[in-house]
Amino acid sequence: MSELKLRPPSANSRRFLARKAKGRIYWQTAPLMAINTVIVDDERPARDELAYLLKGFPDVNVVAQGKNGLEAVALIKEHDPDLVFLDVQMPGLDGFGVIKKLVERKLRMPQIVFATAYDNYAIQAFDVSAVDYVLKPFDKARIGKAIQRAKKMVDANASPVERLENLVTQLASPPTKAGQAVKLLVKSQSRLILVDGEDVIYATIQDGTITIFAREAEGASNYRTIEELAAALDSETFWRAHRSYLVNINHIKEVVPWFKSSYMLKMSDKRASEIPVSRAQTRRLRELFKM
């Protein structure tokens, strides 16, 4: 091995050796050990983007990719990775379900970095539990920070099991009625406005962008899908009247009969917006208002 000058090894070296010769100490660095990593996300573009960004980190070795929770469990069992970038919202078995399965099957728990579109209470839970997260769309600098945190835990041989179990318990607990009202971020022109969930009148998605219409604000949301937005709001108050619309039933002003036994909802916003009710939701409409 080659001898280096008299100085400690760089922070990028995971291991180092000290050699003494003629009364002087020489540092010799051991080979940099790669962090074997698995990516799991149900959306191909998100997986591709993350894999591309991780190529910029030479000590990260992506060994596999999965598109759902069941594949995540299988890949973790097969590859025994050091690190997993795990999507929170996935059909079937979500990210938290994956953690539960790993605990139940007593598999070695890798370090977990959650990928999420949420910026509400879940983010604070991740920080409190010392488990990292990255928000979508991904940012290389933030990915780098997550990797550095994961590396420290891998080097220290720190088991994440207890932290992850605490996190799952924390997120599974229902929010209290006071003090944990949902707030949504609405981007209106150059302003970022926080809106109380109960003040949302309706939301709609068009060309991949969700627009929120609230009492005092209107603008784009950072949620990717109507499903994700609905999951963050009160399920007893918000109803998916149409695949492209989520409505607050407390802000329905009028139910208007439409063609072929269909209906429109006239909302209480300033525009008196009209929201279509899909045929599949007509029965639910009748149940809601005893029609």
Secondary structure, 3 states (H helix, E strand, C coil): CCCCCCCCCCCCCCCEEEEEECCEEEEEECCCCCEEEEEECCCHHHHHHHHHHHCCCCCEEEEEEECCHHHHHHHHHHHCCCEEEEECCCCCCCHHHHHHHHHHCCCCCCEEEEEECCCCHHHHHHHHCCCCEEECCCCHHHHHHHHHHHHHHHHCCCCCHHHHHHHHHHHHCCCCCCCCCCEEEEEECCEEEEEEHHHEEEEEEECCEEEEEECCCEEEECCCCHHHHHHHCCCCCEEEEECCEEEEHHHEEEEEECHHHCEEEEECCCCCCEEEECHHHHHHHHHHHCC
